[in-house]
Amino acid sequence: MASHRRPKQPSRARVTVLTAAAATAVALSAQVSAHAAPAKPNKDEVKAQVDKLLDEQEQAAERYNGAKERADQLRKQADQLQDQVARGQGQMTELASGLAAVAGQEYRSGGIDPSMQLMLSTNPDGYLAQASSFEQAASTQADTLKSLKDQQRRLDQQKQEAATVLAELDRSTQALNDAKNDVQAKLKEAQQLLSQLSAADRAAVMGDKASRSDSRYDLANLPAPSGYAAAAVAAAMSKRGSAYVWGATGPSTFDCSGLMVWAYAKAGVSLPRTSQSQASVGTNVGTNIANAQPGDLVIYHSDAHHVGMYIGNGLVVHAPHTGDVVKVMAADAMPIKTIRRV
């Protein structure tokens, strides 16, 4: 007769273990899924991060411009000092050769005092004339020795100045390289962010940032500038549509301060290279754009890392940032630090 045994029920402990294992498996699966397919940032998030990175890149670019300007100045100064040292060394050699000739003559004469040689001369009538010549020679020798000592002091000073300038040049070159690396790192990070977007979203983000048209502004009725400001404004406006390239001063690509330098150079006016230095040129007009005149430099942000040129009617022309072009914008689109009349 068949036996009907009741199936053995799992123990409570086994049920607990199975439940815990299942929960663990579910959690691990969720973690693997999260790592395998991280959520991509949306277009607005990327745009905000890219905006921040490009702003930081522009700050680094202005640091680069300042370091490069200083390095160029120091390199020129070092070259001049090294030329002076070389000339001074040549003069030292010449003076030393003159003294060596005198010393050789004294050695050949047996080291006898010249006045004693004159008194022992067989020609007493020529004594007075020869004595005068001896005094002149002795005076010349003393002057030569003094000149040699003075030249040695000058040479030592020039060598020290050259060493100081070269040491500063090394520091400036390091700052230049650091700023350059910083710029490149910011641009690389921005590009990596953009690469996470679809082609359409990437085009939309860069289209928002780099509209190549400023036709929404009325540029037909701008006030006429006067003096060299007229030439500067005309030069800057002629470059609308030219690409922003950090470190560039024209004639076909520009960064923000480079555009100002190039435009004012066309008017015969030399400006310092960086926006920070440009923030102290000319006359301070304050921060109220209502007081600005065409040709004024409008410096932006608390650290003065951006600059544009006022063209009238509440507008400036500027080179915005990487990926954009020289164009017109509202003068109060960014916080104004100072307005400078060149």
Secondary structure, DSSP 8 states (H G I E B T S, - for coil): -----------HHHHHHHHHHHHHHHHHHHHHHHHHS-----HHHHHHHHHHHHHHHHHHHHHHHHHHHHHHHHHHHHHHHHHHHHHHHHHHHHHHHHHHHHHHHHHHTTT--HHHHHHT-S-GGGHHHHHHHHHHHHHHHHHHHHHHHHHHHHHHHHHHHHHHHHHHHHHHHHHHHHHHHHHHHHHHHHHHHHHTS-HHHHHHHHHHH--S--TTS--TT-----THHHHHHHHHHTTTT-BB-TT-BSSS-B-HHHHHHHHHHHTT----SSHHHHTTSSEEEES-GGG--TT-EEEESTT--EEEEEEETTEEEE--STT-BSEEEETTSS-EEEEEE-
